[in-house]
Amino acid sequence: MMFESMDDCVAFTGHRSYDGAGDAELAAMLVRLRAAGRSLFLSGMAMGFDLAAAEAVLRLRARDSGVRLMAVVPFVGQERAFPTADRRRYDRVLEAADEVRLLAPGYYKGCYAVRNNFLVDHAAEVVAWYDGRPGGTRYTVERALRLGRRLHNLCPSGPTFPAPEPTLF
């Protein structure tokens, strides 16, 4: 699958501790993004919010054949450390994804940052579950803001962000 346009793409980032508290808001956000013309959704396939977002995209795709899911896997074997239930979810999402983009044959220091960069670099908008804590989600949110991506933070206890400033070029 080629990226037709970054404008079509939305990426997800969020905490591994996500417990489903924002599932209704996530589903509603996906409907709004789809109505705005977004069709390709990128998941980094981590436990927590990434998998929940991917599953929400698959539910939307069941009603709208124009929706596509790309599973962006940082390295072969990412799921080996997941608990059994999350490994099963991961396998189901991977099987159902329209495309799997594998970024490395094995783990190496920095591979998660490479995955997070890929997500932000290919998306016009980022949907987050970010409560303000340090870590990979903060890194990804800060990169998205630095690059002028529109950011939607669904976490009610997290920070809010202004819309990016329009640029002339």
Legacy VTK file of the C-alpha trace (Angstrom):
# vtk DataFile Version 3.0
C-alpha trace
ASCII
DATASET POLYDATA
POINTS 169 float
0.000 0.000 0.000
1.394 3.314 -0.960
0.655 6.484 0.932
-1.592 8.337 -1.472
-1.335 11.499 0.582
-0.337 12.320 4.116
-3.667 14.169 4.298
-5.465 10.813 4.232
-3.544 9.437 7.238
-4.114 9.425 10.982
-1.709 7.893 13.521
-2.297 6.802 17.095
-0.132 7.122 20.189
-0.990 6.345 23.763
-0.060 4.736 27.004
0.295 0.996 27.399
-1.734 1.297 30.617
-4.841 2.389 28.655
-7.834 0.524 30.087
-10.577 1.300 27.585
-11.872 4.369 29.431
-11.960 6.397 26.217
-13.345 3.793 23.831
-16.597 5.710 23.146
-14.677 8.953 22.493
-12.242 7.062 20.261
-15.064 5.571 18.171
-16.690 9.002 17.804
-13.337 10.570 16.834
-12.830 7.940 14.120
-16.261 8.729 12.657
-15.413 12.465 12.591
-12.009 11.821 11.011
-13.565 9.593 8.372
-16.197 12.242 7.607
-13.307 14.706 7.130
-11.814 12.412 4.463
-9.288 10.426 6.479
-9.080 6.821 5.309
-5.741 5.306 6.375
-5.095 4.728 10.067
-1.658 3.813 11.420
-1.209 1.815 14.638
2.159 1.199 16.292
0.764 -2.087 17.683
1.833 -1.613 21.310
-0.309 -2.886 24.165
-2.902 -0.494 25.517
-4.099 2.405 23.403
-2.423 1.313 20.136
-4.249 -2.024 20.068
-7.533 -0.472 21.230
-7.304 2.118 18.446
-6.521 -0.551 15.842
-9.522 -2.589 16.983
-11.724 0.520 16.771
-10.519 1.108 13.201
-11.382 -2.488 12.311
-14.892 -2.033 13.730
-15.317 1.113 11.620
-13.942 -0.701 8.547
-16.662 -3.358 8.986
-19.200 -0.570 8.229
-17.095 1.456 5.781
-15.001 -0.350 3.175
-12.997 2.825 2.482
-11.256 2.573 5.857
-7.802 0.978 5.916
-5.531 -0.057 8.785
-1.757 -0.189 8.597
-0.042 -2.048 11.438
3.373 -0.430 11.947
5.471 -3.053 13.743
8.772 -1.778 15.168
10.501 -5.189 15.069
9.815 -8.893 14.605
8.733 -10.357 17.930
7.411 -7.167 19.522
4.499 -9.160 20.963
6.620 -11.834 22.680
6.663 -9.896 25.965
2.909 -9.190 25.877
0.589 -11.026 28.278
-1.330 -13.852 26.574
-4.582 -11.889 26.127
-2.752 -8.966 24.510
-0.762 -11.339 22.284
-4.062 -12.749 21.025
-5.409 -9.238 20.341
-2.153 -8.351 18.559
-2.366 -11.473 16.367
-6.011 -10.767 15.462
-5.254 -7.147 14.533
-2.173 -8.121 12.533
-4.189 -10.710 10.604
-6.972 -8.217 9.854
-4.764 -5.238 8.946
-4.788 -4.082 5.338
-1.014 -3.764 5.469
1.729 -4.656 7.922
4.776 -2.396 7.781
7.660 -4.177 9.538
10.431 -1.722 10.385
13.224 -4.039 11.669
14.053 -7.770 11.800
14.768 -7.610 15.543
14.868 -5.385 18.588
17.546 -2.696 18.847
17.942 0.339 21.071
15.894 3.155 19.571
13.532 0.990 17.521
10.459 2.342 19.288
11.485 5.923 18.506
11.925 4.940 14.840
8.402 3.495 14.870
7.005 6.621 16.553
8.785 8.838 14.012
7.304 6.785 11.168
3.807 7.227 12.577
4.083 11.009 12.934
5.991 11.520 9.675
3.255 9.817 7.641
0.155 11.299 9.305
-1.643 14.616 9.039
-3.329 14.052 12.390
-2.466 12.159 15.566
-4.993 10.772 18.033
-3.492 10.320 21.483
-4.270 8.983 24.912
-1.719 11.121 26.739
-1.892 11.984 30.441
1.283 14.083 30.536
3.690 11.434 31.849
7.168 11.084 30.331
7.880 8.240 27.911
7.261 7.228 24.334
3.819 8.816 24.156
5.205 12.171 25.283
8.012 11.846 22.725
5.479 11.180 19.961
3.120 13.975 21.030
5.995 16.465 21.172
7.200 15.396 17.714
3.696 15.731 16.304
3.386 19.240 17.725
6.869 20.237 16.521
5.999 19.079 12.994
2.663 20.893 13.018
0.398 17.861 13.051
-3.128 18.291 14.361
-3.289 16.512 17.711
-6.404 15.127 19.398
-5.790 14.102 23.012
-8.668 11.953 24.242
-7.334 11.570 27.804
-9.491 13.811 30.014
-6.727 14.213 32.621
-4.121 15.075 29.997
-2.996 18.394 28.579
-4.858 20.117 25.770
-3.108 21.523 22.750
-3.954 24.387 20.410
-4.494 23.780 16.727
-1.259 24.164 14.745
-0.518 27.572 13.302
-1.101 27.776 9.551
2.045 28.099 7.504
2.585 29.896 4.222
4.641 27.101 2.699
LINES 1 170
169 0 1 2 3 4 5 6 7 8 9 10 11 12 13 14 15 16 17 18 19 20 21 22 23 24 25 26 27 28 29 30 31 32 33 34 35 36 37 38 39 40 41 42 43 44 45 46 47 48 49 50 51 52 53 54 55 56 57 58 59 60 61 62 63 64 65 66 67 68 69 70 71 72 73 74 75 76 77 78 79 80 81 82 83 84 85 86 87 88 89 90 91 92 93 94 95 96 97 98 99 100 101 102 103 104 105 106 107 108 109 110 111 112 113 114 115 116 117 118 119 120 121 122 123 124 125 126 127 128 129 130 131 132 133 134 135 136 137 138 139 140 141 142 143 144 145 146 147 148 149 150 151 152 153 154 155 156 157 158 159 160 161 162 163 164 165 166 167 168
